[in-house]
Amino acid sequence: MTKETFTLTEAAEYLNTSTETLEELIDTGAMPAGRIGKAYVLHIADLREYLRAEIERQTAERRDYARRIAAGQMARSERPAIKTASGAARTKYGRRNKLPALPALDA
């Protein structure tokens, strides 16, 4: 029988990314997941759908850049980095595990 659901760790391994990156995707709603008790559960179909959509989006972006470079509308050196969903999450919400700003202690 084929496994239908993954834990956070298994899903991160399947996507070849870290659990922190996957949690960022879940937190921003880019990756559907549910909590059963304290642990996230992700469905294999959702992982495949996300992966397929992300590959198609990034490929289309690269093709657009290549077309614009070939047409002389931009130089190869002007080509920006391909944006990823996890990078967008970091930009919008900041990195995980930031230390909180604490008031100074009076000695």
C-alpha positions as CSV (number, residue, x, y, z in Angstrom):
1,M,0.0,0.0,0.0
2,T,1.3,3.4,-0.9
3,K,1.7,6.0,1.8
4,E,-0.7,8.9,1.4
5,T,0.4,11.2,4.2
6,F,3.8,12.5,5.4
7,T,5.1,14.0,8.5
8,L,6.8,17.4,8.3
9,T,10.3,15.7,8.3
10,E,9.2,13.2,5.6
11,A,7.7,15.9,3.5
12,A,10.8,18.1,3.8
13,E,12.9,15.2,2.7
14,Y,10.5,14.5,-0.3
15,L,10.8,18.1,-1.4
16,N,14.6,18.2,-0.7
17,T,14.4,21.1,1.6
18,S,14.6,21.8,5.4
19,T,11.8,21.4,7.9
20,E,12.1,25.2,8.6
21,T,11.5,26.1,5.0
22,L,8.5,23.8,4.8
23,E,7.1,25.3,8.0
24,E,7.4,28.8,6.5
25,L,5.5,27.5,3.4
26,I,2.8,26.1,5.7
27,D,2.7,29.2,7.8
28,T,2.1,31.5,4.8
29,G,-0.5,29.2,3.3
30,A,1.7,28.2,0.3
31,M,1.6,24.6,1.4
32,P,-1.6,23.0,2.7
33,A,-1.1,21.0,5.9
34,G,-3.2,20.0,8.9
35,R,-2.3,19.4,12.5
36,I,-3.1,16.1,14.1
37,G,-2.3,16.7,17.7
38,K,1.0,18.6,17.8
39,A,2.4,17.4,14.5
40,Y,1.8,18.5,10.9
41,V,0.4,16.0,8.4
42,L,0.8,16.7,4.7
43,H,-0.9,14.8,1.9
44,I,1.3,13.4,-0.9
45,A,-1.0,14.9,-3.6
46,D,-0.6,18.4,-2.1
47,L,3.2,18.0,-2.1
48,R,3.2,16.9,-5.8
49,E,0.8,19.7,-6.8
50,Y,2.9,22.3,-5.0
51,L,6.1,20.9,-6.6
52,R,4.6,20.8,-10.1
53,A,3.3,24.3,-9.8
54,E,6.5,25.7,-8.5
55,I,8.6,24.1,-11.2
56,E,6.2,25.4,-13.9
57,R,6.2,28.9,-12.4
58,Q,10.0,29.1,-12.2
59,T,10.5,27.6,-15.7
60,A,8.1,30.2,-17.2
61,E,10.0,32.9,-15.4
62,R,13.3,31.7,-16.8
63,R,11.8,31.4,-20.3
64,D,10.5,34.9,-20.1
65,Y,14.0,36.2,-19.1
66,A,15.6,34.2,-22.0
67,R,13.1,35.7,-24.4
68,R,13.8,39.2,-23.2
69,I,17.5,38.7,-23.4
70,A,17.3,37.3,-26.9
71,A,15.1,40.3,-28.0
72,G,17.7,42.7,-26.6
73,Q,15.3,44.0,-23.9
74,M,17.6,43.2,-21.1
75,A,21.2,42.1,-20.6
76,R,22.1,38.7,-19.2
77,S,23.7,40.5,-16.2
78,E,20.4,42.2,-15.4
79,R,18.6,38.9,-14.9
80,P,17.2,38.8,-11.4
81,A,17.2,35.7,-9.3
82,I,14.2,33.4,-9.6
83,K,11.9,33.9,-6.7
84,T,10.8,31.0,-4.5
85,A,7.8,30.7,-2.3
86,S,9.9,30.2,0.8
87,G,12.0,33.3,-0.1
88,A,8.8,35.3,-0.4
89,A,7.7,34.1,3.0
90,R,11.0,35.1,4.6
91,T,10.8,38.5,2.9
92,K,7.2,39.1,4.1
93,Y,7.5,37.6,7.6
94,G,11.2,37.7,8.4
95,R,13.3,34.7,9.3
96,R,12.2,32.1,11.8
97,N,13.8,31.9,15.2
98,K,14.6,35.6,15.5
99,L,15.4,36.6,19.0
100,P,12.7,38.8,20.6
101,A,13.6,42.3,21.6
102,L,13.7,42.3,25.3
103,P,13.9,45.3,27.6
104,A,17.2,45.9,29.4
105,L,17.5,44.6,32.9
106,D,18.3,47.2,35.6
107,A,21.2,45.9,37.7
